[in-house]
Structure formats: structure tokens, C-alpha cells
Amino acid sequence: MSDEEIAEVRELLRRAVTRNDASAMRTAMGRLFDGGPEALSPTTEYELRHPDYVMEMPQSGERIRGREAMRRMQEGYPVPPTITVRRVTGAGPVWVLETVNDYAGDIWHAVVVFELDQEGRILRDTRYYGRPFPPEDSRAALVERMD
């Protein structure tokens, strides 16, 4: 992303926080993630994070403190996933993003809780990951399939 595009995404994030604008948040997340693995840029994401940024993954017990550490982790990651945004919901400084992450055919569902400051910078995100699993036969008559 160019500096101008990063500024536009930051403005969308600021509007989401200060005006409870879900449309702005959906647009910002789309610009960040809808371009496949090539769209995920450690540099772009670095620019959107607060200097005191923290990322947590409770399932693995990992915490990354600081946007520089996060950028280094992303730069060292072998192949970023293709991310499909399913849902964005929230208000004020807290937003939840539901995604499907495709790591070269290895599919994971993710929920990310974003906490932003008043300028639209990402202060914290907490990530939860789960693999798909087959439905239980015992509830087959009670459910509809989501595809």
C-alpha cells in the first residue's frame, strides 16, 4: 500500500472508532485483507499500529509486545494466509473480525478482537483460531449447513 492508501485506511479506522461507523471498519478491513497473501504487508500493518501495540493468542499462550516485534514476526512468517472477511461488528474502540484463513489449503477460522485508540491506531488485538470439524450426527436434524 502507498502512504496515501495507508492514510485512507487509518482515517477509516478513526471514523469507525469516533463515529461507531461499522461501514468504515468493514471497508478498512477489506482493504487490508481482501487482496490475498500479497495484500498482507508487515510494513502497512506496522503503520496502522500504535507504538505500544500488543497481540495475544490465548490458545498458544503467546504475546507479542510492540509493533516492531510484530513486524519482525510477520516478515519471518513463511507464507501469509489468504484471508476472507466473514463479519465485522463492534463500536467505539472495540471491534470483532470473523475470518476464514487459508494457509495454502490448510483452513482455519479466526476471530480477532481489535482495540483501537481515538486516532484509529491498533492498540491491541487478541486472536482466536479454530479448525473446521465435521458436524455431529446427533444434531443433524436440528441444524442447517453453513457453506
N, C-alpha and C positions, 0 to 999 in steps of 0.2 A: 504494500500500500504506500502511496505517496504521502508526504507530510500533510497535504491538503485533505486527503481521504481520512487520515488518522484524526485530523482536527474535526472533520464532519462526524465521525463515529463518536468522538469524545463529546461533541455537542449533543448528539442524540442521547448518549448516556446521561448527560447533565439534565436534559429535558425529562428523561424518564424519572430521575430522582426528584427533581424540584417540582414537577407538574404531575407526578403519578401517571406518566404518559406511556401506557403499555405498547402503543403503536411504535413509538420511538425506540423502545427497548427491543421489540421484535425486529425492527429494521436494523438496528446496530448489531444484534446477534447474527442476523442474516448476512450482513456484510463481513463479519468476522469469520463465519464458519461455512457458508454455502459454496465456497469455491474449491472444495476438496482439500487434499493434503497440501497442495501448493498455496492455498489461501492462509493456512496457519503459519503465521510468521512470528518467531520469537521476538523480533525487533518491534513489530507492530504491537504485539501484546504488551511488551515492556513499556511502550509509550503510553498505554492505557491504564497502567497500574500505578498505584500510589507508591512512593518510595518505601513505606513501611508495610507493604503488601505481605500477606500470609496465605498460603494454600495448604489445606489439610485434606488428607484421605483417611478417614477414620478406620476403614476396613483393613488397611495395611499398617495403620499406626504411624503414618509418615506426615511430617510437616516441613514445608519449605518456607523459610523466612527471608523476605527481601526480594524485590523484583529482579535484582541482578542474579541471585541464586536460581530463581525460576527460569530466567532466560538461559542460563548455562545448562540447566536440566533439559530444557526444550531443544537446545542446539545439539545436545548429545543423544537425543532420542532417535532410535534407528529409523523408523518410518511413522510419521504422524498419521492419525486416522482420518478417514473421510467422516465428517460429522453431519448428520441430518437433524435439524432442529424440529422437534415434535411440538413443543409447547413452551411458551414463556408466560409467566404470571408473577405478580408481585406489585409492590407500590413503595413509594419513598425510596429509602436506601437499600431495601432488601428485595431481591428478585430471584426467581427459581427458573432454571432452564432444564427442560427434559430433552434428551438427545438419544439418537442411536449412533454409536461409534463403530465404524467398520475398519478394523485393523487388518487389511488385506484378506478379507473373508472371515476373520475372527470377530464376531459381532458381540458388542456389549451395549447394554442400556445404561445411561448415566443420568443422574440428577445432580445439578450443580447449584448451590446456593451462593449467590453473589451478594456482597455487601459493598456499597459504593459510598464515596464521600459526596459532598454537595457540588463538587466540580465534575462529577461523573467519573472519577478515577476509582478503579477497583482496589478496595482495601483488603478484602479477604474473599476467598472462595473455598467452599467445602464441597468435595466431590464424592459421590457415592456411585459405585459401579455394580452391575449385576449382569450375568449371562442369561440369555433366554433358556427356558427349560420347558419340557413338554407338559401339557395340562394333565391334571389328574382325571382319570376316568370317572371317579366318584362325583365329580361336579359337572360332567359333560352336559347333562340335561338342564343345568341352571345357568350356563354361560353362553356368550356368543364369542366367536373368534375375532380377534383383532389382527388384521394383517397389514 
